[in-house]
Amino acid sequence: MRVTMREVADRAGVSIKTVSRVVNGEPHIRPEKVRRVHAAIDELGWVPNRTARTLRTGLVGMVGIAVTELRRPYLAGLVEALVTEADRYGMLAAVEPTHGDPARLAAVLAARGKAFDGVVVIGPAALVTDGLDDRPVVAVQGGAAPMPHSAVDSVDEDVAEAAALVARHLAVMGRSRPALLGADQARMCAALAGSGIDPAAVPYVDLGEVADRRAGARAAVQVLERHPDVDALLCVNDEVALGALAALVKHGVNVPGRVAAIGYGNLEDGRFSTPSLTTIDPGPARLARSALELLADRLAGRAPRQPRAIVSPVELVRRESTLGRDPR
């Protein structure tokens, strides 16, 4: 027997109109009412009539999420956070891996207004030319705030603050000879200079196209062979850092006694590595929440004509890989 919206409203103790507003992701609804409606939907197993909703609003209730790949643990976690946020707005989410192919991304973007109400692009959205209208596109971690001519809203973590946190942590720990393993060279060197470290003396290793554990392991060995006095490895992501840790242990290098290591991404693996990994947490849940808020505002016609850029805070997670050093 089909459950009705009236039954959901009665179970939640709200009006039918409130249920409709919650399902459609409308703003200015008290959080406790939103929670009660979602709880009632889950308990009764109610499925909104998306055909009626499409006819009423012109929306299909689906958001597309374009991501390069899902093999990278951080990207998979960010996608999961975006799906969770889409659900909070009563929308389904379709995850579309593009594998770095511009044609695949173009196909996802072209599906707006048909299969998708809007699209979240993880990474740069240079192909988008009309993402500020009622077929919105939001770029997450696109790499920079939009220029005035940009056609998308964007959400990025505060990369400059991340570099500053790392530089200050190194100074407190007494580390003065870092190397960069694929890390943001310009921002990181600027932050290190502010802590009294000569950027010209900081080795940099280009990891190539794939910044994974294998690349981190190779880069760590390369750095120590060429720069044996290095006392810290600043890694572009946690995968690279975990690969570097494994290589250092294999070659008998004490971490953090001889060399410290810092990652980026706050992967769960880093909590359980030996030693556990100090890292920057970019806050994927915060990024996802901001991205869906921007998308919902566009769909509801509440957004300005200009692109909006949100810079999300980051946190330094201090763990064993930087906290001790060789007393000699």
C-alpha positions as a Markdown table, in Angstrom:
| # | Residue | x | y | z |
|---|---|---|---|---|
| 1 | Met | 0.0 | 0.0 | 0.0 |
| 2 | Arg | 1.5 | 3.4 | -1.0 |
| 3 | Val | 2.4 | 5.8 | 1.7 |
| 4 | Thr | 1.0 | 9.3 | 1.2 |
| 5 | Met | 2.5 | 12.7 | 2.0 |
| 6 | Arg | -0.4 | 13.2 | 4.5 |
| 7 | Glu | 0.8 | 10.1 | 6.5 |
| 8 | Val | 4.4 | 11.5 | 6.5 |
| 9 | Ala | 3.1 | 14.9 | 7.7 |
| 10 | Asp | 1.0 | 13.3 | 10.5 |
| 11 | Arg | 3.9 | 11.1 | 11.7 |
| 12 | Ala | 6.2 | 14.2 | 11.8 |
| 13 | Gly | 3.6 | 16.4 | 13.4 |
| 14 | Val | 3.8 | 19.0 | 10.6 |
| 15 | Ser | 1.7 | 20.3 | 7.7 |
| 16 | Ile | 1.8 | 18.8 | 4.2 |
| 17 | Lys | 3.2 | 22.1 | 3.0 |
| 18 | Thr | 6.1 | 21.7 | 5.4 |
| 19 | Val | 6.8 | 18.2 | 4.1 |
| 20 | Ser | 6.8 | 19.5 | 0.6 |
| 21 | Arg | 9.2 | 22.4 | 1.5 |
| 22 | Val | 11.6 | 20.0 | 3.2 |
| 23 | Val | 11.6 | 17.5 | 0.3 |
| 24 | Asn | 12.2 | 20.4 | -2.2 |
| 25 | Gly | 15.1 | 21.7 | -0.1 |
| 26 | Glu | 13.6 | 25.1 | 0.6 |
| 27 | Pro | 15.3 | 27.3 | 3.2 |
| 28 | His | 14.2 | 28.8 | 6.5 |
| 29 | Ile | 12.7 | 25.7 | 8.0 |
| 30 | Arg | 13.5 | 25.0 | 11.6 |
| 31 | Pro | 16.1 | 22.2 | 11.9 |
| 32 | Glu | 14.0 | 20.1 | 14.3 |
| 33 | Lys | 11.1 | 20.1 | 11.8 |
| 34 | Val | 13.5 | 19.0 | 9.0 |
| 35 | Arg | 14.8 | 16.2 | 11.2 |
| 36 | Arg | 11.2 | 15.1 | 12.1 |
| 37 | Val | 10.2 | 15.0 | 8.4 |
| 38 | His | 13.3 | 13.0 | 7.4 |
| 39 | Ala | 12.7 | 10.6 | 10.3 |
| 40 | Ala | 9.1 | 10.1 | 9.2 |
| 41 | Ile | 10.1 | 9.5 | 5.6 |
| 42 | Asp | 12.7 | 6.9 | 6.7 |
| 43 | Glu | 10.2 | 5.2 | 9.1 |
| 44 | Leu | 7.4 | 5.0 | 6.6 |
| 45 | Gly | 9.6 | 4.3 | 3.6 |
| 46 | Trp | 7.8 | 7.1 | 1.6 |
| 47 | Val | 9.1 | 7.8 | -1.9 |
| 48 | Pro | 8.2 | 11.3 | -3.2 |
| 49 | Asn | 6.3 | 11.4 | -6.5 |
| 50 | Arg | 9.1 | 12.8 | -8.7 |
| 51 | Thr | 6.9 | 13.0 | -11.7 |
| 52 | Ala | 4.5 | 15.4 | -10.0 |
| 53 | Arg | 7.4 | 17.3 | -8.5 |
| 54 | Thr | 9.0 | 17.7 | -12.0 |
| 55 | Leu | 5.7 | 19.0 | -13.4 |
| 56 | Arg | 5.2 | 21.4 | -10.5 |
| 57 | Thr | 8.8 | 22.8 | -10.3 |
| 58 | Gly | 10.4 | 21.9 | -13.6 |
| 59 | Leu | 13.1 | 20.1 | -11.6 |
| 60 | Val | 14.0 | 16.4 | -11.8 |
| 61 | Gly | 15.4 | 16.1 | -8.3 |
| 62 | Met | 18.8 | 14.9 | -9.4 |
| 63 | Val | 22.2 | 16.4 | -9.1 |
| 64 | Gly | 25.2 | 15.2 | -11.1 |
| 65 | Ile | 28.6 | 14.9 | -9.5 |
| 66 | Ala | 31.5 | 14.9 | -11.9 |
| 67 | Val | 34.7 | 13.5 | -10.5 |
| 68 | Thr | 37.9 | 12.4 | -12.2 |
| 69 | Glu | 38.0 | 9.0 | -10.6 |
| 70 | Leu | 36.9 | 7.2 | -7.4 |
| 71 | Arg | 40.1 | 5.1 | -6.8 |
| 72 | Arg | 41.6 | 8.0 | -4.8 |
| 73 | Pro | 40.4 | 7.6 | -1.2 |
| 74 | Tyr | 40.0 | 11.4 | -0.6 |
| 75 | Leu | 37.9 | 11.9 | -3.8 |
| 76 | Ala | 35.7 | 9.0 | -2.8 |
| 77 | Gly | 35.2 | 10.5 | 0.6 |
| 78 | Leu | 34.3 | 13.9 | -0.8 |
| 79 | Val | 31.8 | 12.3 | -3.2 |
| 80 | Glu | 30.2 | 10.5 | -0.3 |
| 81 | Ala | 29.9 | 13.8 | 1.6 |
| 82 | Leu | 28.3 | 15.4 | -1.5 |
| 83 | Val | 25.8 | 12.6 | -1.9 |
| 84 | Thr | 24.9 | 12.9 | 1.8 |
| 85 | Glu | 24.3 | 16.7 | 1.4 |
| 86 | Ala | 22.2 | 16.1 | -1.7 |
| 87 | Asp | 20.0 | 13.7 | 0.2 |
| 88 | Arg | 19.5 | 16.4 | 2.9 |
| 89 | Tyr | 18.0 | 18.6 | 0.2 |
| 90 | Gly | 15.7 | 15.7 | -1.0 |
| 91 | Met | 17.7 | 15.2 | -4.1 |
| 92 | Leu | 19.2 | 12.1 | -5.6 |
| 93 | Ala | 22.8 | 12.1 | -6.8 |
| 94 | Ala | 24.4 | 10.5 | -9.9 |
| 95 | Val | 28.2 | 10.1 | -9.7 |
| 96 | Glu | 29.9 | 10.4 | -13.1 |
| 97 | Pro | 33.6 | 9.6 | -13.2 |
| 98 | Thr | 35.2 | 11.5 | -16.1 |
| 99 | His | 38.7 | 9.9 | -16.0 |
| 100 | Gly | 40.1 | 13.3 | -17.1 |
| 101 | Asp | 38.3 | 13.2 | -20.4 |
| 102 | Pro | 36.9 | 16.6 | -21.4 |
| 103 | Ala | 34.3 | 14.9 | -23.6 |
| 104 | Arg | 33.0 | 13.0 | -20.6 |
| 105 | Leu | 32.7 | 16.2 | -18.5 |
| 106 | Ala | 31.1 | 18.0 | -21.4 |
| 107 | Ala | 28.4 | 15.2 | -21.6 |
| 108 | Val | 27.7 | 15.6 | -17.9 |
| 109 | Leu | 27.3 | 19.3 | -18.3 |
| 110 | Ala | 25.1 | 18.9 | -21.3 |
| 111 | Ala | 22.7 | 16.8 | -19.3 |
| 112 | Arg | 21.6 | 19.7 | -17.1 |
| 113 | Gly | 18.0 | 20.4 | -17.5 |
| 114 | Lys | 17.4 | 16.8 | -18.7 |
| 115 | Ala | 18.9 | 14.3 | -16.4 |
| 116 | Phe | 20.3 | 16.8 | -13.8 |
| 117 | Asp | 19.0 | 20.0 | -12.2 |
| 118 | Gly | 22.6 | 21.0 | -11.6 |
| 119 | Val | 26.1 | 19.6 | -11.5 |
| 120 | Val | 28.9 | 19.7 | -8.9 |
| 121 | Val | 32.3 | 19.4 | -10.6 |
| 122 | Ile | 35.2 | 18.3 | -8.4 |
| 123 | Gly | 38.2 | 20.2 | -9.8 |
| 124 | Pro | 38.4 | 22.9 | -12.4 |
| 125 | Ala | 35.3 | 23.7 | -14.4 |
| 126 | Ala | 36.9 | 25.5 | -17.4 |
| 127 | Leu | 34.4 | 24.0 | -19.8 |
| 128 | Val | 31.4 | 25.6 | -18.2 |
| 129 | Thr | 30.0 | 28.7 | -19.9 |
| 130 | Asp | 26.6 | 29.0 | -18.2 |
| 131 | Gly | 26.7 | 27.8 | -14.7 |
| 132 | Leu | 25.1 | 30.8 | -13.0 |
| 133 | Asp | 21.5 | 30.4 | -14.2 |
| 134 | Asp | 18.8 | 27.9 | -13.4 |
| 135 | Arg | 21.1 | 25.0 | -14.6 |
| 136 | Pro | 23.8 | 25.7 | -12.1 |
| 137 | Val | 27.3 | 24.3 | -11.8 |
| 138 | Val | 29.4 | 24.5 | -8.6 |
| 139 | Ala | 33.2 | 23.8 | -8.8 |
| 140 | Val | 34.6 | 22.2 | -5.6 |
| 141 | Gln | 38.4 | 22.3 | -5.1 |
| 142 | Gly | 38.8 | 24.0 | -8.5 |
| 143 | Gly | 42.1 | 25.4 | -7.4 |
| 144 | Ala | 41.3 | 29.2 | -7.2 |
| 145 | Ala | 38.6 | 31.7 | -6.6 |
| 146 | Pro | 36.7 | 32.6 | -9.7 |
| 147 | Met | 37.7 | 35.6 | -11.8 |
| 148 | Pro | 35.0 | 38.2 | -12.6 |
| 149 | His | 34.3 | 36.4 | -15.9 |
| 150 | Ser | 33.9 | 33.0 | -14.3 |
| 151 | Ala | 30.6 | 31.1 | -15.1 |
| 152 | Val | 30.5 | 29.0 | -11.9 |
| 153 | Asp | 30.2 | 29.3 | -8.1 |
| 154 | Ser | 33.0 | 27.7 | -6.3 |
| 155 | Val | 34.1 | 26.2 | -3.0 |
| 156 | Asp | 37.7 | 25.8 | -2.1 |
| 157 | Glu | 39.6 | 25.0 | 1.1 |
| 158 | Asp | 41.9 | 27.7 | 2.4 |
| 159 | Val | 45.1 | 26.5 | 0.8 |
| 160 | Ala | 47.1 | 29.5 | 1.9 |
| 161 | Glu | 46.1 | 28.9 | 5.5 |
| 162 | Ala | 47.0 | 25.3 | 5.2 |
| 163 | Ala | 50.5 | 26.2 | 4.1 |
| 164 | Ala | 50.8 | 28.7 | 7.0 |
| 165 | Leu | 49.7 | 26.0 | 9.5 |
| 166 | Val | 52.3 | 23.6 | 8.2 |
| 167 | Ala | 55.1 | 26.2 | 8.3 |
| 168 | Arg | 54.2 | 27.3 | 11.8 |
| 169 | His | 54.1 | 23.7 | 13.0 |
| 170 | Leu | 57.5 | 23.0 | 11.5 |
| 171 | Ala | 58.9 | 26.0 | 13.3 |
| 172 | Val | 57.5 | 24.9 | 16.6 |
| 173 | Met | 58.9 | 21.4 | 16.1 |
| 174 | Gly | 62.3 | 22.8 | 15.2 |
| 175 | Arg | 62.3 | 21.5 | 11.7 |
| 176 | Ser | 64.2 | 23.8 | 9.3 |
| 177 | Arg | 65.2 | 21.6 | 6.3 |
| 178 | Pro | 62.0 | 20.5 | 4.6 |
| 179 | Ala | 61.4 | 19.0 | 1.2 |
| 180 | Leu | 58.3 | 19.2 | -0.9 |
| 181 | Leu | 56.9 | 16.1 | -2.4 |
| 182 | Gly | 54.5 | 17.4 | -5.0 |
| 183 | Ala | 53.1 | 20.0 | -2.6 |
| 184 | Asp | 51.9 | 23.4 | -3.7 |
| 185 | Gln | 55.3 | 24.9 | -4.3 |
| 186 | Ala | 54.4 | 28.6 | -4.6 |
| 187 | Arg | 52.2 | 28.8 | -1.5 |
| 188 | Met | 54.3 | 26.4 | 0.6 |
| 189 | Cys | 57.5 | 28.3 | -0.1 |
| 190 | Ala | 55.9 | 31.6 | 0.6 |
| 191 | Ala | 54.7 | 30.3 | 4.0 |
| 192 | Leu | 58.1 | 28.8 | 4.8 |
| 193 | Ala | 59.8 | 32.1 | 4.0 |
| 194 | Gly | 57.5 | 33.7 | 6.5 |
| 195 | Ser | 58.9 | 31.2 | 9.1 |
| 196 | Gly | 62.6 | 32.1 | 8.3 |
| 197 | Ile | 63.3 | 29.2 | 5.8 |
| 198 | Asp | 65.0 | 30.1 | 2.5 |
| 199 | Pro | 62.6 | 28.9 | -0.2 |
| 200 | Ala | 65.5 | 28.5 | -2.6 |
| 201 | Ala | 67.0 | 25.9 | -0.4 |
| 202 | Val | 63.9 | 23.7 | -0.2 |
| 203 | Pro | 64.1 | 20.7 | -2.5 |
| 204 | Tyr | 61.0 | 19.9 | -4.7 |
| 205 | Val | 60.1 | 16.6 | -6.2 |
| 206 | Asp | 57.7 | 16.5 | -9.1 |
| 207 | Leu | 55.6 | 13.4 | -8.7 |
| 208 | Gly | 54.3 | 13.2 | -12.3 |
| 209 | Glu | 50.6 | 12.6 | -13.2 |
| 210 | Val | 49.7 | 10.2 | -10.4 |
| 211 | Ala | 50.4 | 11.3 | -6.8 |
| 212 | Asp | 49.8 | 8.0 | -5.0 |
| 213 | Arg | 51.7 | 5.8 | -2.5 |
| 214 | Arg | 54.1 | 4.5 | -5.1 |
| 215 | Ala | 55.0 | 8.0 | -6.1 |
| 216 | Gly | 55.5 | 9.0 | -2.5 |
| 217 | Ala | 57.8 | 6.0 | -1.8 |
| 218 | Arg | 60.0 | 6.8 | -4.8 |
| 219 | Ala | 60.1 | 10.5 | -4.0 |
| 220 | Ala | 61.1 | 9.9 | -0.4 |
| 221 | Val | 64.1 | 7.8 | -1.4 |
| 222 | Gln | 65.1 | 10.2 | -4.1 |
| 223 | Val | 65.1 | 13.2 | -1.6 |
| 224 | Leu | 67.2 | 11.4 | 1.0 |
| 225 | Glu | 69.7 | 10.2 | -1.6 |
| 226 | Arg | 70.1 | 13.8 | -3.0 |
| 227 | His | 69.5 | 15.8 | 0.2 |
| 228 | Pro | 70.5 | 13.6 | 3.2 |
| 229 | Asp | 70.1 | 16.5 | 5.7 |
| 230 | Val | 66.4 | 16.9 | 5.0 |
| 231 | Asp | 64.4 | 16.7 | 8.3 |
| 232 | Ala | 60.8 | 17.0 | 7.1 |
| 233 | Leu | 58.7 | 15.8 | 4.1 |
| 234 | Leu | 55.8 | 18.0 | 3.1 |
| 235 | Cys | 53.5 | 15.9 | 0.9 |
| 236 | Val | 50.8 | 16.9 | -1.5 |
| 237 | Asn | 48.4 | 14.4 | 0.0 |
| 238 | Asp | 48.1 | 11.6 | 2.5 |
| 239 | Glu | 48.6 | 8.9 | -0.1 |
| 240 | Val | 52.0 | 10.3 | -1.0 |
| 241 | Ala | 52.8 | 10.7 | 2.7 |
| 242 | Leu | 51.9 | 7.1 | 3.5 |
| 243 | Gly | 54.1 | 5.9 | 0.7 |
| 244 | Ala | 56.9 | 8.0 | 1.9 |
| 245 | Leu | 56.5 | 6.6 | 5.5 |
| 246 | Ala | 56.7 | 3.1 | 4.2 |
| 247 | Ala | 59.8 | 3.7 | 2.2 |
| 248 | Leu | 61.5 | 5.5 | 5.1 |
| 249 | Val | 60.8 | 2.6 | 7.5 |
| 250 | Lys | 62.0 | 0.1 | 4.8 |
| 251 | His | 65.3 | 2.0 | 4.6 |
| 252 | Gly | 65.8 | 2.2 | 8.4 |
| 253 | Val | 65.1 | 6.0 | 8.6 |
| 254 | Asn | 63.5 | 6.8 | 12.0 |
| 255 | Val | 60.2 | 8.8 | 11.7 |
| 256 | Pro | 59.8 | 11.2 | 13.3 |
| 257 | Gly | 63.2 | 11.1 | 15.0 |
| 258 | Arg | 65.2 | 11.6 | 11.9 |
| 259 | Val | 62.6 | 12.9 | 9.4 |
| 260 | Ala | 59.1 | 14.2 | 10.0 |
| 261 | Ala | 56.2 | 13.8 | 7.5 |
| 262 | Ile | 53.1 | 15.8 | 6.9 |
| 263 | Gly | 50.3 | 14.8 | 4.6 |
| 264 | Tyr | 47.1 | 16.5 | 3.3 |
| 265 | Gly | 43.6 | 15.1 | 3.3 |
| 266 | Asn | 43.1 | 13.5 | 6.7 |
| 267 | Leu | 42.6 | 10.0 | 5.4 |
| 268 | Glu | 41.5 | 7.3 | 7.9 |
| 269 | Asp | 44.6 | 5.3 | 7.0 |
| 270 | Gly | 46.8 | 8.0 | 8.5 |
| 271 | Arg | 45.3 | 7.5 | 11.9 |
| 272 | Phe | 46.4 | 3.9 | 11.9 |
| 273 | Ser | 49.8 | 4.1 | 10.1 |
| 274 | Thr | 53.0 | 3.6 | 12.1 |
| 275 | Pro | 53.7 | 6.3 | 13.1 |
| 276 | Ser | 50.3 | 7.9 | 12.7 |
| 277 | Leu | 50.3 | 10.7 | 10.2 |
| 278 | Thr | 50.2 | 14.5 | 10.9 |
| 279 | Thr | 48.0 | 16.0 | 8.2 |
| 280 | Ile | 45.9 | 18.9 | 7.0 |
| 281 | Asp | 42.1 | 18.3 | 7.2 |
| 282 | Pro | 40.4 | 20.2 | 4.3 |
| 283 | Gly | 37.0 | 19.4 | 5.7 |
| 284 | Pro | 35.2 | 17.5 | 3.0 |
| 285 | Ala | 31.9 | 17.7 | 4.9 |
| 286 | Arg | 32.2 | 21.5 | 5.0 |
| 287 | Leu | 33.1 | 21.7 | 1.3 |
| 288 | Ala | 30.1 | 19.5 | 0.4 |
| 289 | Arg | 27.7 | 21.5 | 2.6 |
| 290 | Ser | 28.7 | 24.8 | 1.0 |
| 291 | Ala | 28.6 | 23.3 | -2.5 |
| 292 | Leu | 25.0 | 22.1 | -2.1 |
| 293 | Glu | 23.9 | 25.4 | -0.4 |
| 294 | Leu | 25.2 | 27.3 | -3.5 |
| 295 | Leu | 23.5 | 24.9 | -5.8 |
| 296 | Ala | 20.2 | 25.0 | -4.0 |
| 297 | Asp | 20.3 | 28.8 | -3.9 |
| 298 | Arg | 20.7 | 28.9 | -7.7 |
| 299 | Leu | 17.9 | 26.4 | -8.2 |
| 300 | Ala | 15.6 | 28.5 | -6.0 |
| 301 | Gly | 16.5 | 31.7 | -7.7 |
| 302 | Arg | 18.0 | 33.2 | -4.6 |
| 303 | Ala | 21.5 | 33.8 | -5.9 |
| 304 | Pro | 23.0 | 37.0 | -7.4 |
| 305 | Arg | 24.1 | 37.1 | -11.0 |
| 306 | Gln | 27.8 | 37.3 | -10.0 |
| 307 | Pro | 29.7 | 34.1 | -9.2 |
| 308 | Arg | 30.2 | 33.4 | -5.6 |
| 309 | Ala | 33.4 | 31.9 | -4.0 |
| 310 | Ile | 33.5 | 30.3 | -0.6 |
| 311 | Val | 36.8 | 29.7 | 1.0 |
| 312 | Ser | 36.4 | 26.9 | 3.6 |
| 313 | Pro | 38.6 | 26.7 | 6.8 |
| 314 | Val | 41.2 | 23.9 | 7.2 |
| 315 | Glu | 42.7 | 22.2 | 10.3 |
| 316 | Leu | 46.1 | 20.8 | 11.2 |
| 317 | Val | 45.7 | 17.3 | 12.8 |
| 318 | Arg | 48.9 | 16.7 | 14.9 |
| 319 | Arg | 50.0 | 13.1 | 15.1 |
| 320 | Glu | 53.1 | 11.1 | 15.8 |
| 321 | Ser | 54.9 | 11.6 | 12.4 |
| 322 | Thr | 56.0 | 15.1 | 13.4 |
| 323 | Leu | 56.0 | 15.3 | 17.1 |
| 324 | Gly | 59.4 | 13.7 | 18.2 |
| 325 | Arg | 62.9 | 13.9 | 16.9 |
| 326 | Asp | 66.3 | 12.3 | 17.4 |
| 327 | Pro | 67.9 | 13.9 | 20.6 |
| 328 | Arg | 71.3 | 13.6 | 19.1 |
